[in-house]
Amino acid sequence: MRAPPSVSLASAIGIPSDGLTSSALRFYDDSGLLRPAEVDPVSGYRYYTADQVGRATALRRLREIAMPLTAVEAVLDGEPVEAARLIDEHVARVLGDAVAAQRKAVLVKSSLADEPSLPIATLKGPVPADAVEQILTATAREPDMPVLGGLRIEATPEAVTLTATDRYRLSTRTLVPSEPPTATWAATVSGDELRAVVPEIRRSALVRVEATPHGIRLRLADREDQHCRSLTEEFPDHRLMLASLPEVSTRVTLPKHRLLRVLEEHFGDRIALRAPGHGTHILVAGDEHPEVRLPATVTGRALDIWFELTTLYPAVSTAIGPDVMLDLRGPDRPVTIRSADRGDLTTLAMPVKSGRPLKPSQPVDPSKPDRSS
């Protein structure tokens, strides 16, 4: 098959794109990345075989994500595992550069306008670093709703509250500042940019949070200031949702690490919790999996409730302390998940409809070892 100087490889051999023009073909030929099978010495026509379609398509796609030529060659000629690693490293660099550019843009815009900042609060660095990492597990990247990737920061004279939601979970944590907030203030800040500066925040004894017209400035002790842009979209009305929650019908308290281990080792995509009501254990089950009994303190009425693993697991894993408390309101109502002895981090998780009814539980022989231990 042939591609004349004025015809792209795509149109010559049927690649579903017009991304490789004749000038690109000459460039990649000169670079050694895609040499034609044959070149007519008189007409200059380049001849390509059908076997080159895959390489040509991969080459075009790698250049579309701005991969340098040297890296492109390594990907095209490398083993699949190594190629995948190189692609992941390149994407991570691109994303990191984009986040850094966004943070610097906030600083540049503020400096060009000579805009003053408003002091908000002072926190001990490791505390907000941990809190940001915990709360950001409840964010989501959705192009149509970028605000779901943000972290809501609210300051009052008493505390600083961080909140995030992906519509299936809502996490919130309250921080007591080292110095009382100087103003009542609220904004939604880019979660990606906050995530990127967490290592710097963690290494600073104190972090002074200041509000700017385009975001926040984080003044760090003995370190370079960090900037994160604010998001303009309206954050979901989480306060209305919290205020409208019905009363708790069942409360379960159990060891956090035991529950996490069961979720990691025994179950698939959907998990059911069976609280027998006013008892000393719960049963954890899943599709096509046997029930596992866990020690727990249960008060209230009996209840079976199902979750997606991707919703329940991170909500439990970020809870503070050795014991986790679950406040249940019904099989289709949000569940509050928090530490049994520290209430400054709270996560709400939405259950799902059961894939199947749970079978009646079988008596558990107490002489047998607990499979979750």
Residue pairs with C-beta under 8 A, 6 or more apart in sequence:
1 12
1 13
1 47
1 48
1 49
1 50
2 12
2 40
2 45
2 46
2 47
2 48
3 9
3 11
3 12
3 13
3 22
3 25
3 36
3 45
3 46
3 47
3 48
4 22
4 43
4 44
4 45
4 46
5 22
5 26
5 44
5 45
5 46
6 22
7 22
8 18
8 20
8 21
8 22
8 24
8 25
9 15
9 20
9 25
9 34
9 48
9 52
9 56
10 16
10 17
10 18
10 19
10 20
10 56
11 18
12 48
13 48
13 49
13 50
13 52
13 53
13 56
14 53
15 53
15 56
15 57
15 60
17 57
17 60
19 60
19 63
19 64
20 28
20 56
20 59
20 60
25 34
25 36
25 46
28 34
28 59
29 35
29 36
29 46
31 69
32 73
33 59
33 69
33 72
33 73
33 76
34 52
34 55
34 56
34 59
36 46
36 47
36 48
37 47
37 48
37 49
37 52
38 46
38 47
39 45
39 46
39 47
40 47
48 56
55 76
58 75
58 76
59 72
59 76
62 71
62 72
62 75
62 76
62 87
63 72
65 90
65 91
65 94
66 94
67 75
67 87
67 90
71 86
71 90
74 82
74 83
74 86
75 83
75 86
75 87
76 83
78 86
95 192
96 196
99 190
99 192
99 193
99 196
100 196
102 190
102 193
102 229
103 193
103 196
103 197
103 226
103 227
103 228
103 229
104 227
105 229
106 212
106 214
106 215
106 227
106 228
106 229
107 217
107 225
107 227
109 115
109 213
109 214
110 117
110 212
110 213
110 214
110 217
110 227
113 213
115 212
115 213
117 210
117 211
117 212
117 217
118 182
118 183
118 185
118 210
118 211
118 212
119 182
119 183
119 208
119 209
119 210
120 155
120 160
120 181
120 182
120 183
120 185
120 209
120 210
120 211
120 216
121 155
121 160
121 177
121 179
121 180
121 181
121 182
121 208
121 209
122 177
122 178
122 179
122 206
122 207
122 208
122 209
123 160
123 175
123 177
123 178
123 206
123 207
123 209
124 178
124 205
124 206
124 207
125 201
125 202
125 203
125 204
125 205
125 206
125 207
125 220
125 221
126 202
127 175
128 160
128 162
128 175
128 201
128 207
129 198
129 199
129 201
129 202
130 202
131 162
131 173
131 175
131 345
132 151
132 162
132 194
132 195
132 198
132 201
133 195
133 198
134 171
134 173
134 318
134 345
135 151
135 162
135 163
135 164
135 171
135 172
135 173
136 151
136 164
136 191
136 194
136 195
137 164
137 169
137 171
137 314
137 317
137 318
138 164
138 165
138 166
138 169
138 170
138 171
138 314
138 315
138 347
139 148
139 149
139 150
139 151
139 164
139 165
139 166
139 191
140 148
140 149
140 166
140 167
141 148
141 149
142 148
142 149
145 233
146 231
146 233
147 188
147 231
147 233
147 234
147 235
147 236
148 165
148 166
148 167
149 190
149 191
149 192
150 164
150 188
150 189
150 190
150 191
150 231
150 233
150 235
151 162
151 163
151 164
151 188
151 189
151 190
151 191
151 194
152 161
152 162
152 163
152 164
152 186
152 187
152 188
152 235
152 238
153 160
153 161
153 162
153 186
153 187
153 188
153 189
153 209
153 216
154 160
154 161
154 163
154 185
154 186
155 161
155 181
155 183
155 184
155 185
155 186
155 209
156 181
156 184
157 180
157 181
157 184
158 180
158 181
159 174
159 175
159 176
159 177
159 181
160 174
160 175
160 177
160 181
160 209
161 172
161 173
161 174
161 175
162 172
162 173
162 175
163 170
163 171
163 172
163 235
163 238
164 170
164 171
164 172
164 191
165 171
165 236
165 238
167 236
168 308
168 311
168 349
168 350
169 311
169 314
169 315
169 347
169 348
169 349
169 350
170 238
170 241
170 334
170 347
170 348
171 315
171 318
171 345
171 346
171 347
171 348
172 238
172 345
172 346
172 347
173 344
173 345
173 346
174 344
175 344
178 206
183 211
185 211
187 211
187 215
187 216
187 230
188 230
188 231
188 233
188 235
189 215
189 216
189 228
189 229
189 230
189 231
190 215
190 228
190 229
190 230
190 231
193 228
193 229
194 228
197 218
197 226
197 228
200 218
200 220
200 223
200 224
200 226
201 207
201 218
201 220
201 226
203 220
203 223
204 220
204 221
204 222
204 223
205 221
206 220
206 221
207 218
207 219
207 220
207 221
208 218
208 219
209 216
209 217
209 218
209 219
210 216
210 217
210 218
210 219
211 217
212 227
214 229
214 230
215 227
215 228
215 229
215 230
216 227
216 228
216 230
217 225
217 226
217 227
218 225
218 226
218 227
218 228
219 225
220 226
241 334
242 348
245 329
245 333
245 334
245 336
246 329
246 330
246 333
247 329
248 300
248 327
248 328
248 329
248 336
249 300
249 301
249 303
249 328
249 329
249 330
250 275
250 277
250 298
250 299
250 300
250 301
250 302
250 303
250 327
250 328
251 298
251 299
251 300
251 325
251 326
251 327
251 328
252 273
252 275
252 282
252 296
252 297
252 298
252 325
252 326
252 328
253 296
253 297
253 323
253 324
253 325
253 326
253 340
254 282
254 294
254 295
254 296
254 297
254 323
254 324
254 326
255 294
255 295
255 322
255 323
255 324
256 316
256 319
256 321
256 322
256 323
256 324
257 322
258 294
258 295
258 372
258 373
259 284
259 294
259 316
259 324
260 313
260 316
260 317
261 372
262 284
262 292
262 294
262 372
263 271
263 284
263 309
263 312
263 313
263 316
264 313
265 372
266 284
266 286
266 289
266 292
266 371
266 372
267 284
267 285
267 286
267 289
267 309
268 286
268 287
268 288
268 289
268 309
269 287
269 308
269 309
269 310
270 286
270 287
270 306
270 307
270 308
270 309
270 352
270 354
270 355
271 284
271 285
271 286
271 306
271 307
271 308
271 309
271 312
272 284
272 285
272 286
272 304
272 305
272 306
272 307
272 354
272 358
273 282
273 283
273 284
273 304
273 305
273 306
273 307
273 326
274 282
274 283
274 284
274 285
274 291
274 303
274 304
274 358
274 361
275 282
275 296
275 298
275 300
275 302
275 303
275 304
275 305
275 328
276 282
276 283
276 298
276 302
277 298
277 300
277 301
277 302
277 303
278 298
278 299
278 300
279 296
279 298
280 295
280 296
280 297
280 298
281 293
281 294
281 295
281 296
281 298
282 293
282 294
282 296
282 298
283 291
283 292
283 293
283 294
283 361
284 291
284 292
284 293
284 294
285 291
285 292
285 358
287 355
287 356
291 358
291 361
291 362
292 370
292 371
292 372
293 364
293 370
293 372
294 370
294 372
295 370
300 328
303 328
303 330
303 331
304 331
304 354
304 358
305 328
305 330
305 331
305 335
305 351
306 331
306 351
306 352
306 353
306 354
306 355
307 335
307 349
307 351
307 352
308 352
311 349
311 350
311 352
312 349
315 337
315 347
315 349
316 324
316 337
318 345
318 347
319 337
319 338
319 339
319 345
319 347
320 338
320 339
320 342
320 344
320 345
321 339
321 340
321 341
321 342
323 339
323 340
323 341
324 337
324 338
324 339
324 340
325 336
325 337
325 338
325 339
325 340
326 335
326 336
326 337
327 335
327 336
327 337
327 338
328 335
329 335
331 351
331 353
331 354
332 351
332 353
333 351
334 348
334 349
334 350
334 351
335 348
335 349
335 350
335 351
336 346
336 347
336 348
337 346
337 347
337 348
337 349
338 345
338 346
338 347
339 345
